[in-house]
Amino acid sequence: MQLSTKVRYAARAMVELASSYSSEPIQLNDIACKQDISVKYLEQIMAPLRARGFVRTQKGSRGGYHLAVKPDEVTLYDILESIEGSIAPVACVDNDDSCERANKCVTRSVWMRLKEAMKKELQNQTLADLARDQKNLNLEN
């Protein structure tokens, strides 16, 4: 299982916003340049994050994007769920009506544990953590 490019780019863009949380808004073009993402694609990625209330825009000459919540209140799970929806590896994990064998399938419990393990790990990684790690990584290089 691989995460989509949209999720990976959304995470990078959100870390960029978290890194400058207390400063001026960041132009989408600046995020795109720093993260090597097309502006048009980044616009599509930011829309669901804005709809969920994680980012807001400010218009005007000094406008751009801001995090709408504190970096320690947003997790990688929040970002992934905003972009992709459920992280369930198979449909029956979220909806046992999707499979007639859901209640007698031995592998369903494995898929449920996998979803929970992934969710737990992703919920343990906040934007504040990632911004700090990014800063440390930049200092090393």
Buried (B, 14 or more C-beta within 10 A) or exposed (E): EEBEEBBBBBBBBBBBBBBBBEEEBBBBEBBBEEBEBEEEEBEEBBEBBBEBEBBEEEEEEEBBBBBBBEBEEBBBBBBBBBBBEEBBBBBBBEEBEEBEEBEEBEEBEEBBEBBEEBBEEBEEBBBBBBBBEBEEEEEEE
